[in-house]
Amino acid sequence: MGLLHAVLALALLTPPSLAVAPSGPWDAFNIAPAAKTLWPTAVKTINGTVSSSSNLVGQSNAKKSATIHGNSWIALDFGKEVGGFITLSLTPSSPNASLSLAFSESPLFIGPISDDSAMSSQNQSYDGALKLPTPLPTGQWTMPTEKLRGGFRYLTIVATGSEAVSASNISVALSFMPHWDDLRAYTGYFYAPEEELLTRAWYAGAYTVQTNTVPLHTGRQANPFVPSAEGWLNNATLGIAGPIIVDGAKRDRAVWPGDMGIAVPTQIVSTFDLIATKNALGTMFAAINPKTGALPESGPPLSQLGSDTYHSHTLIGLYTYVLHTGDLDFLRTVWDNYTLAVGYLNGRVDTTGLLNVGGTRDWARVGQGGHNVEANAIYNRVLQTASSLATILNLTSLSTAWSANVTAHQATYNTLLYVPSVGLFKDNNTDTTIYPEDGNSFAILYNLTMNNTQVQSVSEGLTKNWNNLGPVAPELPGTIAPFIAGFELQAHFLAGQDARALDLMRRTWGFMLNTPSSVQSTLLEGFLANGSISYRSDHGYTFDAAYTSHSHGWSSGATSALSFYVLGLTITSPGGATFRVEPQPGNLTTVEGGYEVNGGWFGVKWNISGKEMTVDVESPGNSTGVVLLPPGFGVGTGVVVDGKAVRKEVVQMVESKGNSKMQVVVGGGKHVVVARKG
């Protein structure tokens, strides 16, 4: 383990040289700030008496001051989710003056105490406020490093006594993505000119994950948890190297591999900031139980144990990382621990042929354990990706063995968990009336279904859980979980139901971005079916809506879905040697975007005009790809590439996502594919 620590600490601190995505109208949707020091953009609320309050807004008023009179407070709006350290200049009216600061993501919790981050509490006041030293300093003051506030939009300045205080030059020094000088310098982009919401959702997800990429020693202190009387501390060490990706800006501020299953694809298509991902994966593999092969559910300081699903997500995450980076050195470094961890799961398979869950902790669902449908779907994906990784390392016999297990397990999965009369997979092999969102979404996403009829049945069956805000998860009653909804999005796209997937995106991501209860720049951890942001109120969060995170990377599933499925661009071999373009337009007629992979640019722009579709493709010169046209295009009418009718050997009909599609082979460089609908 010591060698692993040393290798990672040396290799992971410097970001690679990354190119910036092309500029265009999509830049207006980029939420990331242009500077790392920000000033309030508006006065949100005043309680009591505050003189010259507008002097606290904007950098241009830095030398002017406002006076907060005794027992009064003012809430300032930074205009978006931010996080870091507040600096302000003070002139107390007397030695008895006192001041405190409070923070909130949602406007619902603006006031003299902060929303909660250290712990949930039914009185919604666990964190309290940050009291400034007494007597108050005169001149500039900056928050202590241990009091870093990871996520907020609103800052409330409170004169807690009867004496007035003058304040000026209030700013926040952003702490997230410390290794990036320009937070707006994305390596990918997405643009749907016909529908602003979709482009907004893409950039909101990208910015959410940026706020979740943090310095190494800024985790939520949890060993032990901070007593309520002391507020919060964000000075815990998060892993073996930084920067590192965590689950949320405000909380929990720890590595959670399940969350990374959504957040890392967001990184891939927006910033390609996979240094943070590599550090997180290295942290999880370094913490393996050397006797059992069990991986922890979360990284330090939480270091929670006992989750077979999050154990599996770590293993799948390694494949995702290697696929997009081609980093075989890292793969070889963790390979012994990786195979030990796969062996742990194999040892959980009992005489039924299914994984019998030992570690029942999970994403918040209820009913985990036994031969659970979600856990078994994720386990099958572990076997699939393990076989692929073994192939990459030329370990043929191991790859073959794991691949055989995939097939056998898939058959058992369907025999014991699929209910033909319902058309869905049940939660467990025992009698149950629960047909969960997670397990059914993963069954399609990870190819555990046996035929397209079954795929269509599951996709349609999932819509029975929907209300006007999105899918209400049967496995977490009364709750819409954007984490699982992100996987459901992908399932509908893979079923060829792009219109259905876009409908879901508009409901759930539209709500998160537009509800006045949210921060409206980054994405909610979750919410209730009635639109309340009191996520998990009766399932672990003690009815504390103030504890809900408003910037959670696991809710950014729309970002990668728009790039991978609507734009249609995916990488199919390590480092981008091969790629695939398969647009799924739904009701859209034009989309463009792209992203960098391992220093190479992949870009797509497609347009449908009447019965003609044009697909512009750009890729590195040494790459090879295929373009799959939507159903009907090119059939019987031929396909033109770069102005010439294509040869038969580079165009063929294939079955994909439940449809027959025309497939065209293209080499690296720039190409234009044109096809008519027959």
N, C-alpha and C positions, 0 to 999 in steps of 0.2 A: 504493500500500500504506500510505503514511503516513496518508492520510485514513481508510482502513479501520480502522487501529489506533486513531485518535483517536475515531472514532464509537463503536466497540465499548467502549473504555475508559470513555467517559462514560455509555453507555447500559446497561451490563450489571452494574453494581455493586450496585444497589438492588433487592431482591426486590419483586414486586408484592404488593398486599394480597390475601391468600388467606384464604378461609373454612375453618373446621375442620369435618371430617366429623362427623356425629352420633355421640353416645356410645352404647354398648351393650355387650353381653357380648363382642363382638369386641375391645374395648380390652384385655382380659386377654391377648391374643395379641401385642399391640404390644411389640416387643422394645426399642424406642428408650428410652433412659433419660430420667428426668424432670429431670435436672440435667446440667450440663456438667462437673462435677467429681465423680468417683466414687471410692469406697474399696473395697478388697478385700472380698469377701463370704465367703471361707473360706480356711483353710490347706489347700493341696493336698498338699504333700509336705515332709518334713524329712529332710535328710541330715546326720548328725552331731548336734550339740547346739545347741538353740535354747531359751532359757528364756522363759517367759511368751509363747509364740507367739501365743496368741489375742488378745493386745493389739494385734496388727497388723490385726485384722479390724474393719471398720465404722467409721463416722465417730464414733460415740459413744466410742470408745477412743482418740481422737486424742491425748489428753494422757498416755496410758500408753505404755510402751515394752516391747520385747522385746530380748533380748540374743542376738546371733548369735555363738557362740563360734568360736574359730579353726578354720579349715579346715572350716567347716560352711556349709550353705545352707538356705534356706527358700523354697518356691514358694507364691506367693499367687494365689488365683483371683478374678478380677473378675466371674465368673459369665456372661460373654458376651464377644463380640468388642468390643474397645475400641481406641482409638488416640490417641496424643497425647504429653504430657510428664509424666513422673513427678516428683513432689515428695515429699521425705521429710525428717525431722529426725534428726540423727545426734549421738551422743555416743561418740567413739572412746575405748577404754580406754587407749590410749597413742599417741604420735606415729607408731609403727610400724604401726598398724592400717591395713588396706586393704580395699576393698570394690569389688564390681562388680555390674552388673545384667545379667540375661539375659531374653529374651522368647521366648514361644512361643504360637502359635495352637493347635496340637494338643497334647494331653497326652502324645503319643508323644515329644515333643522337649523336655520339661521337664528342666532341668538347668543346670549352670553356664555353658553357652554357648547363644547364641540359635539359633533356627531361621534359615534363610538367606533374605535378601532382596536383598542387594547383587549376588549372583552365585550360580549353582549350583556345587556342588563335591561330588565323589563321597564325600569324607570327612564331608560334612554339617556342616561347621564354618567355613564361609567368614566368616560375620558375627562370630563370636566373642562377646565380652561387652563391655559398656560399662564401662570402668574409671573410677572416680571419682578426682578429683584427690588427689595425695599431697603433704603429709600431708592426711588427711581433714578436711574442714571440720567445725566444731562448730556445730550449729544447722541451720537449714533449707537445703536444697540442691535445685535444679531442673535437670533435664537441659538441656544446650545446645540451642538451637533447631535446629541442623543435625543433631542426633541424634534428632530426632523419630522415634518408632516408630509407623508407620502402622496396624499391625494386630497385636493380640495378645490373648490371654485370660489367660495366666499370666505372672507376673513372678517371677523368681528372684533373691533377694538373697544374695550370696555373700561371706562373709568369706574373702578369698583368702590371708591370712597366718595366723600363729599367734595373733594378738591379737584379742580380742573387740571387737564394736561393738554399741552399743545403738541401736535405730532406733524411730521412732514416726511417727504422722501421715502414713502413706503414702497417696498419692492419685494419680489421673491426671486431668489437664486435657484434655478431649477436643478434638481439633483439627479434626475433620471437620464439614462444614456450618457454617462460621463465621458465616454470614449468617442463621442460624435461631436464635432465642432458645429456642424450645420444640421439641425434636426429635420429640416425640410428636404434634405438631399436624398430623396428616395431613389432606390435603384429600380423601382417598378412603378407602374401607374395603371389606372383603369378609368374609362370614360364611356358613359352611356348618355349621349346628348338628349335622348328622348325622355329620360326619366331621372330627374335630379336625385331622387331618394336613393337610387342604386349607387350612384357615384358617392353620395354622402356616406352611405353605409360602408363602402370600401375604405374610404379615408378615415372614418371614425374607428373602424377596426384596427387600421394601421397605427393610428395615434394611441389607441388604447394599449397596444402591445409595447409601444415606445415607453409609455409611462410605467409599464411593468418591467422594464429593463433597468436594473438598479445597481449601485455600487455594492461591493461585497459585504461591507460591515454596516448595512442599513436595514437589517431585518427586524421584524416585530419581536420584542423581547418576550420570550415565552418559557424560559427555563430558570426561575419560575415566571409565571405571568405577573405583570405589574399590578400591585394593589390599586383599587380605584382612587384612593386618596392621592396617589402619585401620578395619576394621569396615564401617559403612554411613554414608551421608550422604543425608539427605532435604531438601536445600535448593536443588534445581534449579528453574528457572522453567519452568512447564508450558504457557504459551501467551500470548495477548495480553491476557487479563483473567481475573479470578477472581471468585467460585469457579468451579471447573471439574470436569467429570466425568472420572475416570480409570478404568483397568481393574480395579485391585485396591487394597485397603487397605494390605496389606504390600508388595506389588509387583505390576506393574512401576511403578505410580504414574505413568502417562503416558496421554495421550488415544489411544484405539484405536477408530476408527470402526466396525469390525465388531462389537466388544463393545457399542457403543452401540445396535446394531440390536436387542438384547435389553434392555439397561439403560434406554434412554430410554422405551420403553413402560411399564416398571416405574415410572419417575418419573411418567409421565403419570397413572397410575391411583392412585398413592399420595400423592405430595407436590406434583405439578405444578411441580417445581423446575426449570423449563426455562431459567432464567438460566444454570445450569451447562452445559446442553446448547448453548445459543446461543454461549457462550464457546468451547466445544470446536469447534463447527462453524466459527466465525469463525477460530479458530486454524488449522484445516486449509485453509480457502480462502485465508488469507493466505500460506500456504506453497506455493502452486501454482507449478509451473515455468512461467514466462510464455511460454516458447518451445514447449514440448510439450503443455502442459495437464495434465501428470501431477500428481496429488496424492500426498502422502506416505502411507505406510502407518500411521505413528504420529506423534504430536505430540512436541515437544521435552520433555526433552533427548535422547530416543532418535532422533527424526526419521528413522526408517528409511524407505527408499525401495523401490520395486520390487514393488508389490502391486496388480494390477488389481482384485482382489476388494475390498480395503479402500478403494481409490479409489472403487469403485462404492458401497460402503456409505456413504461421506460424502455422495454425491449423493442416495441414498435417504433418508438421515437428514435432509437439508434438507426434503424433502417431508413427512416425519413431523412435523417441528417446525412447519412452516407450517400443516399440516392442523389441528393442535391449538391453535395460537396465533392464526392469522390475521395473523401479523406480516409484512405485505407490505413494510414499510420495510426489514427485514433482507433479505428475498428480493431486493429491487431493489438493495440494496447489494452483494450478492455475485453478482448475475446474470451479469455479464461473465465472471467466473472460473468460474461454474457452467457456462455454455454452452461455454467453452473446454475444461472437463473432460469434458463429454459428447462433444465433438468428438474428444478424445483416444481415447475408447473406440470411437467410430464408425470412427476410422482404423485400429483393430486388426482390423476385420472384413475377412476376405480373400475370395477367390473362392468358397470353400465357402458363404459366407453366414453363417458363424459367427465369433465373436470368437476370434482366435488370441492366446492369452495371452502378453503380453510380460513382465509383472511377476509372477513366480511365487511370491512370498512370500504366505503365507496364514495361516489360524488355527492351523496345526500339522499339517494333513493332509499326506500324502505324495502324490506323483503329480500335482501341479499343473503346468499347462503345456499347450500345444497348444490343441485345441478342447475344453477341459474343460467338463464338464456343469454343475458348480457355478458357475463363472465366467460361463458363458453364461446361466444362469438369472438370476443377479443382474444381468447386463447388460440382459436383457430388462425386468427390473423398473425399471432406470434409465430406459429408454425410456418405459415406462408412466407413471412419475411425472414425467418431464420433460415429457411431453405435457400432463399435468394442471397442472403449474406454469405452462406457457406459456398454457394456457387461462385460468388465474386472472389472468394479466397481460394477457389479451386479445391475445395474439400468435397469431392463428388459423392463419396459414400454417405457422408453426414447429410448433405443436401438431399439425397435420394431418400434417406430414412425419414427425415422430417417431412418431405413431400408426401410420402406414403401415409404418414400420420394425418396429414391434412385431409386426404380423401376419405380415410376411414372415419375420422371424427365428423366430417361433414354429413356422411350418411347417417350416423347415429344421432346427430343433432336434429336432423329432419325427422327421423323415426320417432324420437322420444319427445320432441318439443313442438313440432308443427301440428296445428289443429286444422285439418282440411275443411271442416264444417264452418269454421270461423274465418279461415284464410289468413291466419296470423300465427305467430309463435307465442306460446304461453311462457309465463315467467319461470316455471320450474317443471320438472317432470312429474311432480305430484299434482293432484287435482288443484286447479286454480281457475279463477275468473279474471286474472290480471293478464293483459296482453300489452306488455310495456312498450313505451316509445323507444327506449335505448336498445333493447335486444332486437326488436324488429328493424330498427334503422341499421344496426350493425349487421344483421343478417343479409341485407342487400349490399351494404357498403363493402363488406368483407367477403362477398360471393359465397355465402353459405346456402343460398337458395339453389334448387335443383333445375329450374327451368323458368322461362320468361312468364309463363302463366302465374307461377307462384310469386314472382317479383311484382307483377302488376297487382295481384291480390293484396300483398303486404303494403305496397305503396298506397293503394286506395284505402286499405283498412286503417292506416295511420291517420288519415284525414278525419276519421270519426272522433278523434280526440280534440279537434280544433274548435276554438271559438273565434271571435273576431280579432283577438290579439295573438293567436297562435296556438300551438299544441299544448294542451293541458296533460301533463305526464301522469298516466295511471299509477306509476311507481313512486310518485311524490304528489299525492292528491292535492288538488286545488292550486297547483303551481305550474308556471311556465318557466322552463329551465333553458335559457338560450344556449347553454353548453350542449345539451342533447339535441336541441333544435338545430344546431349547426351540423350535427351528424345526420339528422333527418333531412335537411336540405340536400346533402350529398346523395342520400339514398334516392330521393325523388329524381334528381338529375340522372343518376345511374339507371333508373327505371325508364329513362327517356321521357319523363314527365316534367319537362322544363317549365311549362306554364304553371303547373302545380307548385314547383319549387319556388318560382318567382312570387307566386301568391303568398306562400308562407313567409318569404323574405319581406314582402311589403307589410304583412301583418305584424310580425314580431320585431323586426328591426325598425320598421316605421314607428311602432309604438315607443321603443326605447329612445329613438332620436327626437321624438316630438312631444312626449308627455312632459308637461310642466313640472312634474315631480322629479325629473332626472337632471343630470348635469348637462345633457344635450350636446355633448362633444365626444364623450367616450361612452362605453356600453355597460349597462347594468349587469350585475351578477345574476339576477333573476327577479321575478316578480310574481304576484299572485294572479290567478285567472281573472279576477275582477279589476286588475290594473293597479292594485296597491303595490307599493315597493317594499312591503314587509315580507321579503323573501324568507322562507324557512321559519316563519314566525313561531310555529308550533312544532318544528322539527329541528331543534338545536339552537335557534337564535333567540329564545326566550322573549318572543313578541317584541323584539327591538328593531324597528324599521330603520333606526339611525345606524345600525351596524352593517346594513347592506352596502356592498361595494358598488360604486358607480363607474369603476374602471377596471373591468375584469377581462383579461385576455381570452378566457374560455368562451366569451360571448361574441367573439369576432369572426364566427364561422362564415358570415356573408362575404367577407373579404376574399378568402381563398376560393370560395364557391364561385364568385363572380369571375375570377381569373381562370380557374381550372375548368369550369363548365360553361358559363355564358360566353366568355371570350373563347374558351375551349383549349387553353394552352397547358400542357403538362409535360414534365420531363419523364422519360421512360427508361433511362439507364444512367449509371453513376456519372455525376458531373456534367450531364447534359449532352452526352455523345449522341443520343437519340431523343426525339421528341414527338409529340402528337398534337395536332390541332383539330379539335372536334367541336365546332360552335353549337351551342344549344340556345337558339334565339328566343324561344317563347313567343311573345308578341312584339319583340323588338326588331328593328330593321337595320340598326347600325351600332356597332360597339368597337372600341379599340383599346389596346393596352399592351402590356408586356412586362417582363421582369428579367433581371440579370441573374444568371446562374454561374457561379464559379468564374466570374470575369467575362462571360460571354452573354451577349444580348439576344433575347428572344422576343420578338414583337409580332403582333397580329392586329390587323384591322379588317373587319368584314362588314359588308353592306348588302342588303337585299332590296332590289328595286324591281317591283313587279314580279316577273318569273325568273329574274336573273340574280345570281349571287356572285359577288366578287370577294375573294379572300386574299389579302396581302400578307405575306409571311416573310419574316426576316429572322435569320439564325446564324450562329457562327459558321465560318466556312468549312470547318471539319466535322460538322454535324450532319445527321440524316434524319428526316422526319416523314410523317404521313399526314395528309389532310383528309379528314372524313367529312363529307358534306352532309347537311341535314337531309332527311328522307325526301326522295323525289328529285333532288337536284343532280343533274348529270346523267340520270337514267334515260337511255334512249336518245339523248341529245348530244352526248359527248362532252368532254372537258377540254378547255383550252388553258395551257400553262405558258405564261410569258409570250402570249400571242400565237402559240402554235398548238394544234391538236396533239394530244398526248398519245404516245405509243401504248398498245394494249398491255405491255408488260409492266407499266408503271401505274395502271389504273385497273381496279377490280371492284366487284361488289363484295361487301363483307357484312356480317351481322354484328351490330353494336347497339347496346342499350335498347334491345327489343325491336330494332328496326334494321332493314336492309339499307346500307349506305354505300355511296361511291367513295372509294379510297384512292388517293393519289399520292405517289411517292415523290418527295422533293428532297433535293440536296441542300447543303448549306448556302448562305447568301440570301438575296432578295428574290422573291418569286410572287407572281400574281396568278391566282387560280380563278377561272371564270367558268360558271356552269349555269345552264338553264334548267328550269323545272319542267319535266316532261308532262 
